[in-house]
């Protein structure tokens, strides 16, 4: 097994561990909050995660590219990015709070809005620091930072669940504390690699990173909109119970993406450092088809488990869970192509393919959600997501196909050499 696949396996194992922890947290939140409060919790998280995409400004992806290229030393990049994180995180917090204030003041407490908004600056720093580890190809530290965050959240949730005092405020608090401790861990490990004399802020470097990162920010913003817009429409056009069921179904389904996410992590890091395009193309098409088939197998397994155990595990409040998953499944499987191929384009400093694919996907998603949710509720949201995910996967695959010279057949035809 070559080095690339060893790293993918390493991240995948870490992601599986994170997945197991996240699955327990999902169960606690679903049972402890109930479908209605779970819907409120999901609605409160939508705005922060969209604001995060704007607050990051694409600097995380730019730093991966610049560190990987060796053009700037890590100390100079760190000082510049860290100052940007404080400023953008603060602005993001204020912006998020006032948006939530305008949307939900008459529905939810100020504490909910503050805790939800705190997720923005903490996530900006957390994601940025993890970008440093990718740029340095320090996959081990990256892996630990991934599951550490999930583990802290789980410990807080299980503690409050045991004493039967779990609520929305506790759920939001656990996310904030998990991020805060993970940020401290990441910063400690990064500072061990820094040279103090080189810790100098560079406005020239910041402008260069923002110039590189602007399109990445647009791409990431569109991706977040596409993943979250259904919850926004469900909140406005349906019930909080429907939002709760749908958000749990999506969270379960997205756990299947752990393998493509593992490939994404390593490919983005490797693409930033590998100058041999033909070799990357060959590796990428092979990785894409393997991940597609593994994702398909995983989603079938999840559907079988859900059909037998969803009501038993989560209760009658979640009786539509399996049907929502069935409707989401085709899009989730095909979306594995987008996640893998986007990692390559991002790693080579080209967010344009993602922007093209996501622009069409978002527009279709918004249109279909507006049409289908009033009549079909969470089922309509699932159908809209599947169609939009399919569009984004086909568009980015066609762009890669044209660049690499591969055929559509190459994306699906499994070879003996693929599993060696």
C-alpha positions in Angstrom: 0.0 0.0 0.0 1.5 3.3 -1.0 2.0 6.3 1.3 -1.1 8.1 0.0 -3.5 5.2 0.8 -1.8 4.7 4.2 -2.7 8.3 5.0 -6.2 7.9 3.7 -6.6 4.8 5.9 -5.2 6.7 8.9 -7.7 9.5 8.5 -10.5 7.0 7.8 -9.8 5.1 11.0 -9.7 8.4 12.9 -13.0 9.4 11.2 -14.6 6.1 12.1 -13.6 6.7 15.8 -15.1 10.2 15.5 -18.2 8.7 13.8 -18.8 6.3 16.7 -18.5 9.1 19.2 -20.8 11.3 17.0 -23.3 8.5 16.7 -23.6 8.3 20.5 -23.9 12.1 20.7 -26.6 12.0 18.0 -28.5 9.4 20.0 -28.3 11.4 23.2 -29.5 14.6 21.5 -32.3 12.9 19.6 -33.6 11.1 22.7 -32.8 13.8 25.2 -34.2 16.7 23.2 -37.0 15.0 21.3 -37.9 15.8 17.6 -39.2 19.3 18.3 -36.3 20.6 20.4 -33.9 18.8 18.0 -35.4 20.8 15.3 -34.8 24.1 17.2 -31.2 23.0 17.9 -30.7 22.4 14.1 -32.2 25.7 13.2 -30.0 27.6 15.6 -26.9 26.0 14.0 -27.7 26.9 10.4 -26.8 30.6 10.6 -23.4 30.1 12.4 -22.1 27.6 9.9 -23.0 29.8 7.0 -21.3 32.8 8.7 -18.2 30.7 9.4 -17.8 30.2 5.6 -17.8 34.0 5.2 -15.6 34.7 8.2 -12.9 32.3 7.1 -12.4 34.3 3.9 -10.8 31.3 2.3 -7.7 31.9 4.3 -7.5 28.3 5.6 -7.4 26.9 2.1 -4.9 29.6 1.0 -2.6 28.8 4.0 -2.6 25.1 3.0 -1.6 26.0 -0.5 1.1 28.5 0.6 2.6 26.3 3.3 2.6 23.3 0.9 4.4 25.3 -1.7 7.1 26.3 0.7 6.9 29.9 -0.4 6.5 31.2 3.2 7.6 29.7 6.5 4.9 28.5 8.9 5.8 31.1 11.6 5.1 34.0 9.3 1.9 32.4 8.0 0.7 31.6 11.5 1.1 35.1 12.9 -0.6 36.6 9.9 -3.5 34.1 9.8 -4.0 34.2 13.6 -4.5 38.0 13.7 -6.9 37.7 10.8 -8.8 35.0 12.8 -9.3 37.2 15.8 -10.6 40.1 13.7 -12.8 38.0 11.4 -14.0 35.8 14.3 -15.2 38.9 16.2 -16.9 40.4 13.2 -18.5 37.0 12.5 -19.8 36.7 16.1 -21.4 40.1 15.9 -23.0 39.5 12.5 -24.2 36.0 13.5 -25.8 37.4 16.7 -27.7 40.1 15.0 -29.0 37.8 12.3 -30.2 35.3 14.9 -31.6 38.2 16.9 -33.6 39.4 13.9 -34.8 35.9 13.0 -35.5 34.3 16.4 -35.7 36.9 19.2 -39.4 36.3 19.8 -38.9 32.5 19.7 -35.6 31.7 21.6 -33.7 33.2 24.5 -30.7 35.5 24.3 -28.5 32.7 25.9 -29.3 30.5 22.9 -28.4 33.3 20.5 -25.1 34.0 22.3 -24.0 30.4 22.5 -24.9 29.8 18.8 -22.9 32.9 17.8 -19.8 31.8 19.8 -19.5 28.9 17.5 -18.4 31.2 14.8 -15.0 32.6 16.2 -14.2 29.3 17.8 -14.8 27.4 14.5 -12.8 29.9 12.5 -9.7 29.4 14.7 -10.2 25.6 14.9 -10.6 25.2 11.1 -7.7 27.5 10.4 -5.3 25.6 12.8 -6.3 22.3 11.2 -5.4 23.8 7.8 -1.9 24.2 9.1 -1.6 20.5 9.8 -2.8 19.7 6.3 -0.3 22.1 4.8 2.5 20.4 6.7 1.0 17.0 6.0 0.9 16.4 9.7 -2.0 13.9 9.4 -1.5 12.5 12.9 -2.1 15.8 14.8 -5.0 16.5 12.3 -6.6 13.2 13.2 -6.4 13.8 17.0 -7.8 17.3 16.7 -10.8 15.8 14.8 -11.9 13.2 17.3 -10.9 15.2 20.4 -13.5 17.8 19.6 -16.2 15.1 19.2 -15.1 13.3 22.4 -15.4 16.4 24.5 -18.9 17.1 23.2 -19.9 13.6 23.9 -18.5 13.6 27.5 -20.5 16.8 28.3 -23.7 15.5 26.7 -23.6 12.1 28.4 -22.9 13.7 31.8 -26.0 15.9 31.5 -28.1 13.2 30.0 -27.2 10.9 32.9 -28.6 13.4 35.4 -31.7 14.0 33.1 -31.0 17.7 32.6 -30.1 17.8 29.0 -31.6 20.7 27.0 -30.8 23.0 24.0 -28.6 25.2 26.1 -26.5 22.2 27.2 -26.2 21.0 23.6 -25.0 24.4 22.4 -22.6 24.7 25.4 -21.1 21.3 24.6 -20.3 22.5 21.0 -18.6 25.6 22.3 -16.5 23.8 24.9 -15.5 21.1 22.5 -14.2 23.7 20.0 -12.5 25.8 22.7 -10.4 22.8 24.1 -9.6 21.6 20.5 -8.4 25.1 19.6 -6.1 25.1 22.7 -4.7 21.7 21.7 -4.1 22.8 18.1 -2.4 26.0 19.0 -0.1 24.2 21.5 1.0 21.8 18.8 1.5 24.5 16.1 3.5 26.7 18.4 6.0 23.8 18.9 6.8 24.1 15.2 7.3 27.9 15.2 10.4 30.0 15.2 9.8 33.0 17.5 12.0 35.4 15.6 9.8 34.8 12.5 6.5 35.5 14.3 5.9 38.7 12.3 2.6 39.9 10.9 2.8 40.5 7.2 0.1 42.7 5.6 1.5 41.8 2.1 1.0 38.1 2.9 -2.5 38.7 4.3 -3.6 40.4 1.1 -2.1 37.7 -1.0 -3.9 35.0 1.1 -7.2 36.9 0.9 -6.7 37.2 -2.9 -6.1 33.5 -3.2 -8.8 32.7 -0.6 -11.6 34.9 -1.9 -12.8 32.3 -4.4 -12.3 29.5 -1.8 -14.6 31.5 0.5 -17.2 31.8 -2.2 -17.0 28.0 -2.9 -17.2 27.1 0.8 -20.1 29.5 1.3 -22.1 27.9 -1.6 -21.3 24.4 -0.2 -22.6 25.4 3.2 -25.7 27.0 1.7 -26.4 23.9 -0.2 -26.1 21.7 2.8 -28.2 24.0 5.1 -30.8 25.6 2.9 -33.2 22.7 3.4 -33.3 23.3 7.1 -34.0 27.0 6.6 -36.9 26.2 4.3 -38.2 23.5 6.6 -38.1 25.9 9.6 -40.2 28.4 7.7 -42.5 26.2 5.7 -43.0 23.2 8.0 -42.9 22.2 11.7 -40.0 22.0 14.1 -40.7 18.3 14.5 -40.1 17.9 10.8 -36.9 19.8 11.1 -35.8 17.6 13.9 -36.5 14.3 12.0 -34.8 15.6 8.9 -31.7 16.9 10.7 -31.2 13.6 12.4 -31.6 11.7 9.1 -29.1 14.0 7.4 -26.6 13.6 10.3 -26.9 9.8 10.1 -26.6 9.9 6.3 -23.6 12.2 6.3 -21.7 9.8 8.6 -21.4 7.7 5.4 -19.2 10.4 4.1 -16.4 9.6 6.5 -14.5 7.7 3.8 -14.7 10.5 1.1 -13.8 13.0 3.9 -10.7 11.0 4.7 -9.7 11.0 1.1 -10.5 14.7 0.9 -8.3 15.5 3.8 -5.2 13.7 2.4 -5.8 14.6 -1.2 -6.1 18.3 -0.4 -2.8 18.1 1.5 -1.1 16.0 -1.1 -2.4 18.1 -4.1 -0.8 21.2 -2.5 2.6 19.4 -2.5 2.5 17.1 -5.5 3.7 18.7 -8.8 3.1 15.7 -11.1 -0.4 16.2 -12.5 -0.6 12.9 -14.4 0.2 10.9 -11.3 -2.5 12.8 -9.3 -5.1 12.3 -12.0 -4.5 8.5 -12.0 -4.6 8.4 -8.2 -7.7 10.6 -8.1 -9.8 8.6 -10.6 -8.9 5.4 -8.8 -9.7 6.9 -5.4 -13.0 8.3 -6.7 -14.4 5.0 -7.9 -13.3 3.0 -4.9 -14.9 5.6 -2.6 -18.1 5.6 -4.7 -18.6 1.8 -4.3 -17.7 1.8 -0.6 -20.1 4.7 0.0 -22.8 2.8 -1.8 -22.2 -0.3 0.3 -22.2 1.8 3.5 -25.4 3.6 2.7 -27.2 0.3 1.9 -26.0 -1.0 5.3 -27.3 2.2 7.0 -30.7 1.9 5.4 -31.0 -1.8 6.5 -30.1 -0.9 10.1 -32.5 2.1 10.0 -35.4 0.1 8.7 -35.1 -2.3 11.6 -34.0 -0.1 14.5 -34.8 3.6 13.9 -38.1 3.6 15.8 -36.8 1.3 18.5 -33.7 3.5 19.1 -35.1 7.0 18.7 -38.8 6.5 19.4 -42.0 7.1 17.4 -41.2 10.8 17.1 -38.7 9.7 14.4 -40.9 7.3 12.5 -40.2 9.0 9.1 -36.4 8.6 9.5 -35.9 5.6 7.2 -38.0 7.1 4.4 -36.1 10.3 4.6 -32.8 8.4 4.4 -34.0 6.4 1.4 -34.8 9.6 -0.5 -31.4 11.1 0.5 -29.4 8.0 -0.4 -28.8 8.4 -4.2 -27.6 12.0 -3.8 -25.3 11.1 -0.9 -23.7 8.3 -2.9 -23.1 10.5 -5.9 -21.9 13.4 -3.8 -18.9 11.3 -2.8 -17.5 12.2 -6.3 -17.9 15.9 -5.5 -16.2 15.7 -2.1 -13.2 13.7 -3.6 -12.7 15.8 -6.8 -13.2 19.1 -5.0 -10.4 18.1 -2.6 -8.1 17.8 -5.6 -9.1 21.1 -7.2 -8.9 22.9 -3.8 -5.5 21.5 -3.2 -4.2 22.8 -6.5 -5.6 26.2 -5.8 -8.6 26.0 -8.1 -12.0 26.6 -6.4 -13.6 27.6 -9.7 -14.9 24.0 -10.5 -16.7 23.9 -7.1 -18.2 27.4 -7.6 -19.6 26.4 -11.0 -21.0 23.1 -9.7 -22.4 24.6 -6.5 -24.0 27.6 -8.1 -26.2 25.4 -10.3 -26.8 23.0 -7.4 -27.8 25.7 -4.9 -30.2 27.4 -7.3 -31.9 24.0 -8.0 -32.0 23.2 -4.3 -33.6 26.5 -3.4 -36.2 26.2 -6.2 -37.1 22.6 -5.3 -37.3 23.2 -1.6 -39.7 26.1 -2.2 -41.8 23.9 -4.4 -41.7 20.6 -2.5 -41.6 21.3 1.2 -45.0 23.0 1.6 -46.6 19.8 0.2 -44.2 17.0 1.3 -42.3 18.4 4.3 -39.1 16.6 5.1 -39.6 14.2 2.2 -39.6 17.2 -0.2 -36.4 18.5 1.4 -34.8 15.1 0.9 -35.8 14.9 -2.7 -34.5 18.4 -3.3 -31.2 17.6 -1.7 -30.7 14.4 -3.7 -31.3 16.2 -7.0 -29.0 19.1 -6.1 -26.2 16.7 -4.9 -26.5 14.7 -8.1 -26.2 17.9 -10.2 -23.1 19.1 -8.3 -21.4 15.7 -8.6 -22.0 15.4 -12.3 -20.8 18.9 -13.0 -17.5 18.6 -11.2 -16.9 15.1 -12.6 -17.4 16.4 -16.1 -14.9 19.2 -15.5 -12.3 16.7 -14.1 -13.1 14.3 -17.0 -12.3 17.0 -19.6 -9.0 17.9 -17.8 -7.8 14.4 -17.2 -9.0 12.7 -20.4 -10.8 10.0 -18.5 -14.2 8.6 -19.6 -17.4 8.3 -17.5 -16.8 4.6 -17.5 -13.5 5.1 -15.6 -15.5 6.6 -12.6 -17.4 3.4 -12.0 -15.4 0.4 -13.4 -13.7 -1.2 -10.4 -10.3 -2.9 -11.2 -8.4 -5.6 -9.3 -5.5 -3.2 -9.0 -7.8 -0.8 -7.1 -8.0 -3.0 -4.0 -4.4 -4.1 -3.9 
